[in-house]
Amino acid sequence: MKSVDLRKEKVDLSQLLHLAEEDAVLIVAQNGHEFIVAEADDFDAEVEALRKSPCFQSFLDRRMSEKSRVPIEDIEKEIQQELERA
């Protein structure tokens, strides 16, 4: 997987799509949010490529260690409370 940090370099859409034709691209936006752009031709192949990608696995590891994670139990409680109010 390739990585493009828009805080450090400018890439136009055509360049980005050209990169995504070759491999999935991790994009870091100006605000630090991360996105993945990949060709949508073969989902199974893309999943397999991402599984084998050290860059993508590192991205997932970073996301898992973020303190802003919300336990699924809390989400379920919130949904149940909203349903009860409705």
Secondary structure, 3 states (H helix, E strand, C coil): CEEEECCCCCCCHHHHHHHHHHCCEEEECCCCCEEEECCCCCHHHHHHHHHCCHHHHHHHHHHHCCCCCCCHHHHHHHHHHHHHHC
